[in-house]
Amino acid sequence: MEAEWTQEAVQRITTENTSLKQRVRQLTTDNRTLDERLKAARSNLRFQDRRVADLEAQIADPSAGAQQ
């Protein structure tokens, strides 16, 4: 590679490659974090959906809510 490219070009490509690797690592970390937050939000949504369903059932049948 060095026979066809100048030392400056090789150095620039090496630096850019290192920068790209760092960016890919950062994006991977960011993706993992966002995925965890999305899973937590979905879990929270499922909990809220169950809570709303329970409240709707209590409104529909007030005697069922008194038994709980």
C-alpha positions, 0 to 999 in steps of 0.5 A, spaced: 500 500 500 505 504 501 508 503 494 502 506 491 500 511 496 504 517 499 505 517 507 500 522 508 495 519 504 496 512 508 496 516 515 490 520 513 486 513 511 489 510 518 486 516 522 479 516 518 479 508 519 480 509 527 475 515 527 470 511 524 471 505 528 470 509 534 464 512 531 461 505 530 463 503 537 459 509 540 453 508 535 453 501 538 453 503 545 447 509 543 443 503 540 444 499 546 441 504 551 436 506 546 434 499 546 434 498 553 429 505 554 424 502 549 424 495 552 422 499 559 417 504 555 414 498 552 414 494 559 411 500 562 406 501 557 403 494 558 403 495 566 399 502 564 394 498 559 393 492 565 391 498 570 386 501 565 383 495 564 382 493 571 379 500 572 375 499 566 372 493 569 371 496 576 367 501 573 363 496 569 362 492 575 363 496 581 361 490 586 368 486 583 372 492 585 369 492 592 371 485 593 378 486 591 
